[in-house]
Amino acid sequence: MRHNLKINGIESKANHLRIGIISLYGWLKLWDNYGTLLQNFALQEYLKQQGHSPYWIRTRVDKTNKPIIQSIKEKIIGSLRFIASPIKGHTQARKIRSFNKKHPRNFHFFIEKHVSTSSIEYTENELLRSPPESDVLIVGSDQIWTDVTKTNFLAFGDSAQSRIAYAVSAPWQNLQKPWYEEAAKYVNNINSISVREVSGLNILEKLGRIDVEHVVDPVLLHNKDFYLNLIDQESTYRWQCKEKSVLAYYVNLKSLDDIPWESSLQLSEHLGCKLNAIPMQGAELVLPETHISTPSPIAWIEAFNQAEFVLTNSYHGALFSIIMKKSFLIFLQDGHGTHQNIRFTSALAPLGLHKRILSSNEWRRMSAHEMQQALQDPINWKDVDDKLHLWREKSKAFLINSLN
């Protein structure tokens, strides 16, 4: 069947399916997040390769009509934050926005060129009343099921539409009774479900879904050659550093104590490398500006390809290290970020790379010399590629079977 769809102001035609994708567009608007953007891009590219017309359904929050659980949770958190520090959070957000304005990452350029989107933004009420045209709805991936909403659980649109959850993610081990109660209302209306973290299998089984699969994050649907070709096609906003370098990609930092910064500097000096730090979501306000780079999405990918080694506390930082076959170390977060650590094990253990994950107790005791030894411990990339290929093909089969 041939359909017409207006995406980014351009009339497009497809011989197969129009596929609307729900992911954290609102989060992308708030912060220029590489992982949020690239996982949607990667999923779209795979679907396009199958002859379909996918597009990102752009969403925005209707503050007057939030889910009751989210509303109660925000009121509690808001009250606690007010007691602890009435202006700290707002001040930090303003500082991050100010930093990003002065150091643009040109996400808009990448989106205009590479990512199809709906022509307008939708609140949840607008999606319920008048959703965009599509044959299939897909939801995924990063932390998309942290909150239960009708949007995130695809409870909108025509009942005849196929609904697919691809690599959905959540802080599974921290979910409470209200989440289960709300999710139970919608989860059985989704035709096919897959999760990004293996712990999600048990959670969804409790809701009666024994058919859930564990799949790769969307960025892993493609190999290194795919991303190198993407880089080669770009003539502007490229990675400018041509020196031998160690790449440090850090997110969610409160202070330099959240990472082994001094050891990282000493390591780079020992290796005769420049230390290039790419900050995100608060790390901009912590890392020394003399080391900071704020690349475009394509330059960010290129930075991984050109690095000698990678140091990161980011999930997608780890995945792009694997894609580009770079030796890397992951420094797990502690405190407020510990609930996100399970996703590293889910991604790296199936590939035999779990020893690259360091707990906060481990990396806090690690000297620069020990860090260098760990990075120079060779990775059997042939073995990793073989395992990743099987997992990738299984994940692609999930999508193809779900669409059929």
C-alpha positions as CSV (number, residue, x, y, z in Angstrom):
1,M,0.0,0.0,0.0
2,R,1.3,3.5,-0.8
3,H,0.9,6.2,1.7
4,N,1.7,9.9,1.8
5,L,3.2,11.5,4.8
6,K,4.4,15.0,5.4
7,I,7.6,14.9,7.5
8,N,9.6,18.1,8.2
9,G,7.5,19.9,5.6
10,I,8.4,17.4,2.9
11,E,5.9,15.1,1.2
12,S,7.3,11.6,1.3
13,K,5.9,8.3,-0.1
14,A,6.4,4.8,1.1
15,N,5.5,1.4,-0.3
16,H,5.1,-0.1,3.1
17,L,4.4,1.3,6.6
18,R,4.2,4.7,8.2
19,I,5.7,4.2,11.6
20,G,5.3,6.8,14.4
21,I,8.0,6.5,17.1
22,I,7.6,7.7,20.7
23,S,10.8,8.4,22.6
24,L,12.0,11.1,25.0
25,Y,11.7,14.0,22.6
26,G,10.9,16.3,25.6
27,W,14.2,15.3,27.2
28,L,16.1,16.1,24.0
29,K,14.5,19.6,24.0
30,L,15.6,20.1,27.6
31,W,19.2,18.9,27.1
32,D,21.2,18.2,23.9
33,N,21.5,14.5,24.7
34,Y,23.5,12.4,22.2
35,G,22.1,9.1,23.2
36,T,18.5,10.2,23.0
37,L,19.0,11.6,19.5
38,L,21.1,8.8,18.1
39,Q,19.0,5.9,19.3
40,N,16.0,7.4,17.5
41,F,18.1,8.1,14.4
42,A,19.5,4.6,14.4
43,L,16.0,3.0,14.7
44,Q,14.7,5.2,11.9
45,E,17.6,4.2,9.7
46,Y,17.0,0.5,10.2
47,L,13.3,0.9,9.5
48,K,14.1,2.9,6.3
49,Q,16.4,0.1,5.2
50,Q,13.4,-2.2,5.4
51,G,11.4,0.1,3.1
52,H,9.3,1.9,5.7
53,S,8.7,5.6,6.5
54,P,9.4,6.1,10.2
55,Y,9.2,9.4,12.0
56,W,9.6,10.8,15.5
57,I,6.4,11.9,17.1
58,R,7.4,15.1,18.8
59,T,5.8,15.4,22.2
60,R,5.5,18.1,24.9
61,V,4.3,18.0,28.4
62,D,0.8,19.4,29.2
63,K,1.5,20.6,32.7
64,T,-2.2,20.9,33.5
65,N,-2.9,17.2,32.8
66,K,-0.1,15.1,34.2
67,P,-0.7,11.5,35.3
68,I,-1.7,11.3,39.0
69,I,1.3,9.2,39.9
70,Q,3.7,11.6,38.2
71,S,1.9,14.6,39.7
72,I,2.1,13.2,43.3
73,K,5.7,12.2,42.8
74,E,6.7,15.6,41.5
75,K,4.9,17.3,44.4
76,I,6.8,15.2,46.9
77,I,10.2,15.7,45.1
78,G,9.5,19.3,44.7
79,S,8.7,19.7,48.4
80,L,11.9,17.9,49.4
81,R,14.0,20.0,47.0
82,F,12.4,23.2,48.4
83,I,13.3,22.2,51.9
84,A,16.9,21.3,51.0
85,S,17.6,24.1,48.5
86,P,14.9,26.3,47.1
87,I,16.8,27.6,44.1
88,K,19.7,25.2,43.5
89,G,18.0,23.0,40.9
90,H,16.7,26.0,38.9
91,T,20.0,27.8,39.1
92,Q,21.9,24.8,37.8
93,A,19.4,24.3,34.9
94,R,19.8,28.0,34.0
95,K,23.6,27.6,34.0
96,I,23.5,24.5,31.8
97,R,21.2,26.2,29.3
98,S,23.5,29.3,29.3
99,F,26.5,27.0,28.7
100,N,24.9,25.2,25.9
101,K,23.8,28.5,24.3
102,K,27.4,29.7,24.3
103,H,28.7,26.3,23.1
104,P,26.2,25.1,20.5
105,R,26.3,21.4,19.5
106,N,24.2,21.9,16.4
107,F,21.7,19.2,17.1
108,H,19.1,21.0,15.0
109,F,21.3,20.7,11.9
110,F,21.6,16.9,12.4
111,I,17.8,16.5,13.0
112,E,16.9,18.5,9.9
113,K,19.2,16.5,7.8
114,H,18.9,13.0,9.2
115,V,15.8,12.6,11.4
116,S,12.2,12.6,10.2
117,T,9.7,14.1,12.7
118,S,6.1,15.0,13.0
119,S,5.2,18.4,11.7
120,I,3.9,19.6,15.1
121,E,4.4,18.8,18.7
122,Y,1.6,16.9,20.6
123,T,0.5,16.9,24.2
124,E,-1.0,13.7,25.5
125,N,-4.5,15.1,25.2
126,E,-3.8,16.1,21.6
127,L,-2.5,12.6,20.8
128,L,-5.6,11.1,22.3
129,R,-7.9,13.5,20.3
130,S,-6.1,13.7,17.0
131,P,-3.0,11.5,16.6
132,P,-0.7,11.8,13.6
133,E,-1.3,9.3,10.8
134,S,0.6,6.0,11.1
135,D,0.1,2.3,10.4
136,V,2.4,1.2,13.3
137,L,3.4,2.8,16.6
138,I,6.8,2.0,18.2
139,V,7.9,3.1,21.7
140,G,11.6,3.0,22.8
141,S,14.1,3.2,24.3
142,D,16.2,5.0,27.0
143,Q,14.2,5.1,30.3
144,I,11.0,5.6,28.4
145,W,9.0,3.4,30.8
146,T,10.2,5.1,34.0
147,D,6.8,6.8,34.2
148,V,3.5,5.2,33.1
149,T,1.6,7.5,30.7
150,K,-0.8,6.9,27.9
151,T,1.8,8.3,25.5
152,N,4.7,6.1,26.6
153,F,2.5,3.0,26.6
154,L,1.0,3.8,23.2
155,A,-2.6,4.1,24.5
156,F,-3.6,6.4,21.7
157,G,-4.6,6.1,18.1
158,D,-6.6,3.5,16.2
159,S,-7.1,0.2,18.0
160,A,-6.3,-1.6,14.7
161,Q,-2.8,-0.1,14.7
162,S,0.1,-2.5,15.5
163,R,2.0,-1.4,18.7
164,I,5.6,-2.4,19.3
165,A,7.8,-1.7,22.3
166,Y,11.4,-1.8,21.1
167,A,14.2,-2.0,23.7
168,V,12.1,-0.2,26.3
169,S,14.1,0.8,29.4
170,A,13.3,1.8,33.0
171,P,14.9,1.7,36.4
172,W,13.3,-1.8,36.7
173,Q,14.7,-2.6,40.1
174,N,13.3,0.6,41.7
175,L,9.7,0.4,40.3
176,Q,7.1,0.5,43.0
177,K,3.5,-0.8,43.4
178,P,1.8,2.2,41.7
179,W,3.9,1.7,38.6
180,Y,2.7,-2.0,38.4
181,E,-0.9,-1.0,38.9
182,E,-0.8,1.7,36.1
183,A,1.3,-0.4,33.7
184,A,-1.1,-3.3,34.0
185,K,-3.8,-1.2,32.4
186,Y,-1.9,-0.8,29.1
187,V,0.8,-3.4,28.7
188,N,-1.4,-6.1,27.2
189,N,-2.5,-3.8,24.4
190,I,1.0,-3.7,23.0
191,N,1.4,-6.4,20.4
192,S,5.2,-7.0,20.8
193,I,7.5,-6.0,23.6
194,S,11.3,-6.1,23.9
195,V,13.5,-4.6,26.7
196,R,16.9,-3.2,26.7
197,E,17.8,-4.4,30.2
198,V,17.5,-8.1,31.0
199,S,15.9,-7.3,34.4
200,G,12.9,-6.0,32.5
201,L,12.0,-9.5,31.5
202,N,11.0,-10.5,35.1
203,I,9.2,-7.3,35.7
204,L,7.0,-7.7,32.6
205,E,6.4,-11.4,33.3
206,K,4.8,-10.3,36.6
207,L,2.3,-8.4,34.4
208,G,1.6,-11.5,32.4
209,R,3.9,-10.8,29.5
210,I,6.0,-14.0,29.1
211,D,6.7,-13.2,25.4
212,V,9.2,-10.3,26.0
213,E,12.6,-10.4,24.4
214,H,16.0,-8.9,25.4
215,V,17.3,-6.8,22.5
216,V,20.1,-4.4,21.7
217,D,19.9,-0.7,22.1
218,P,18.9,0.9,18.7
219,V,22.4,2.3,18.1
220,L,23.8,-1.3,18.0
221,L,21.5,-2.2,15.1
222,H,24.3,-0.8,12.9
223,N,28.0,-1.6,12.7
224,K,31.1,0.6,12.6
225,D,31.0,1.0,8.8
226,F,27.5,2.4,8.9
227,Y,28.7,5.2,11.2
228,L,31.9,5.8,9.4
229,N,29.9,6.3,6.2
230,L,27.7,8.8,8.0
231,I,30.8,10.7,9.1
232,D,32.2,10.7,5.6
233,Q,29.1,12.2,4.2
234,E,29.4,15.2,6.5
235,S,31.4,18.2,5.4
236,T,30.6,20.6,8.3
237,Y,30.5,20.3,12.1
238,R,33.3,17.7,12.1
239,W,35.5,16.7,15.0
240,Q,38.4,19.2,15.0
241,C,41.0,17.5,17.2
242,K,43.6,15.7,15.1
243,E,46.0,15.0,18.1
244,K,46.4,11.7,19.7
245,S,43.8,11.8,22.5
246,V,42.0,10.1,25.3
247,L,38.2,10.8,25.2
248,A,36.4,11.4,28.4
249,Y,32.6,11.5,28.0
250,Y,30.9,12.2,31.3
251,V,27.3,12.9,32.3
252,N,25.4,13.8,35.5
253,L,28.3,15.1,37.5
254,K,27.9,17.0,40.7
255,S,31.6,17.5,41.3
256,L,35.0,16.2,40.1
257,D,34.8,13.6,42.9
258,D,32.2,11.8,40.9
259,I,34.9,10.6,38.4
260,P,38.7,9.8,38.6
261,W,39.6,13.2,37.1
262,E,43.1,13.5,38.4
263,S,44.0,9.9,37.4
264,S,42.6,10.6,34.0
265,L,44.9,13.6,33.6
266,Q,47.9,11.6,34.7
267,L,46.9,8.8,32.4
268,S,46.8,11.1,29.4
269,E,50.1,12.6,30.3
270,H,51.7,9.1,30.6
271,L,50.3,8.1,27.2
272,G,51.4,11.4,25.6
273,C,47.8,12.2,24.7
274,K,45.5,15.1,25.0
275,L,42.5,14.6,27.3
276,N,39.3,15.7,25.5
277,A,36.3,15.9,27.8
278,I,32.8,16.0,26.4
279,P,30.3,17.0,29.2
280,M,26.5,16.4,29.4
281,Q,23.7,17.1,31.8
282,G,25.5,19.0,34.5
283,A,29.1,17.9,33.7
284,E,29.4,21.1,31.8
285,L,29.5,23.0,35.1
286,V,32.1,20.7,36.7
287,L,34.8,19.8,34.2
288,P,37.6,22.3,33.6
289,E,36.7,24.3,30.5
290,T,40.2,24.0,29.1
291,H,39.5,20.4,28.5
292,I,35.9,20.7,27.3
293,S,34.6,20.1,23.7
294,T,31.0,20.3,22.7
295,P,30.8,18.5,19.3
296,S,27.9,18.1,17.0
297,P,26.3,14.6,16.9
298,I,28.4,13.5,14.0
299,A,31.6,15.0,15.5
300,W,30.7,13.2,18.7
301,I,30.7,9.8,16.9
302,E,33.9,10.8,15.1
303,A,35.5,11.6,18.5
304,F,35.1,8.0,19.5
305,N,36.5,6.7,16.3
306,Q,39.6,8.9,16.6
307,A,40.3,8.3,20.3
308,E,43.1,6.1,21.6
309,F,41.0,5.2,24.7
310,V,37.7,6.1,26.1
311,L,36.8,6.9,29.7
312,T,33.1,7.3,30.5
313,N,30.2,6.9,32.9
314,S,27.7,7.0,30.1
315,Y,25.7,4.1,28.7
316,H,25.9,5.3,25.1
317,G,29.5,6.3,25.7
318,A,30.2,2.6,26.3
319,L,28.1,1.5,23.3
320,F,30.0,3.7,20.9
321,S,33.3,2.6,22.3
322,I,32.2,-0.9,21.4
323,I,31.0,0.1,17.9
324,M,34.3,1.9,17.2
325,K,36.3,-0.9,18.8
326,K,38.1,1.3,21.3
327,S,39.4,0.1,24.6
328,F,37.3,1.7,27.4
329,L,36.5,1.9,31.0
330,I,33.1,2.6,32.6
331,F,33.1,4.4,36.0
332,L,29.8,3.5,37.6
333,Q,27.9,6.3,39.3
334,D,27.0,6.2,43.0
335,G,24.4,8.2,44.9
336,H,21.5,9.5,42.8
337,G,22.8,7.7,39.7
338,T,23.1,4.1,41.0
339,H,19.7,3.0,39.6
340,Q,21.1,3.5,36.1
341,N,24.0,1.1,36.6
342,I,22.2,-2.1,35.8
343,R,21.9,-1.2,32.1
344,F,25.7,-1.4,31.7
345,T,25.7,-5.1,32.8
346,S,22.8,-5.9,30.6
347,A,24.6,-4.6,27.5
348,L,28.2,-5.7,28.3
349,A,27.8,-9.1,29.9
350,P,26.4,-10.7,26.8
351,L,29.4,-9.4,24.9
352,G,32.0,-10.6,27.5
353,L,32.9,-7.1,28.4
354,H,31.7,-6.9,31.9
355,K,35.2,-6.5,33.3
356,R,35.3,-3.0,31.7
357,I,32.7,-1.9,34.3
358,L,34.3,-0.5,37.5
359,S,32.3,0.2,40.7
360,S,32.9,3.5,42.5
361,N,34.9,1.6,45.1
362,E,37.1,0.1,42.4
363,W,37.8,3.3,40.4
364,R,38.3,5.4,43.5
365,R,41.2,3.2,44.5
366,M,42.7,3.0,41.0
367,S,45.9,4.8,40.2
368,A,46.7,6.2,36.8
369,H,49.1,3.3,36.2
370,E,46.5,0.8,37.1
371,M,44.0,2.6,34.8
372,Q,46.5,2.4,32.0
373,Q,47.0,-1.3,32.5
374,A,43.3,-1.9,32.4
375,L,42.9,0.0,29.2
376,Q,45.8,-1.7,27.6
377,D,44.5,-5.1,28.5
378,P,43.6,-6.4,24.9
379,I,39.9,-6.9,23.9
380,N,39.2,-9.9,21.7
381,W,37.1,-7.8,19.2
382,K,36.5,-10.9,17.0
383,D,34.8,-12.6,19.8
384,V,32.8,-9.4,20.7
385,D,31.8,-9.0,17.0
386,D,30.6,-12.6,16.8
387,K,28.4,-12.2,19.9
388,L,27.1,-8.8,18.9
389,H,26.3,-10.0,15.4
390,L,24.1,-12.8,16.8
391,W,22.4,-10.5,19.2
392,R,21.9,-7.8,16.6
393,E,20.3,-10.3,14.1
394,K,18.0,-11.5,16.9
395,S,17.0,-7.9,17.6
396,K,16.4,-7.2,13.9
397,A,14.3,-10.4,13.6
398,F,12.2,-9.1,16.5
399,L,11.4,-5.9,14.7
400,I,10.7,-7.6,11.3
401,N,8.5,-10.2,12.9
402,S,6.7,-7.6,14.9
403,L,6.1,-5.4,11.8
404,N,4.8,-8.4,9.9
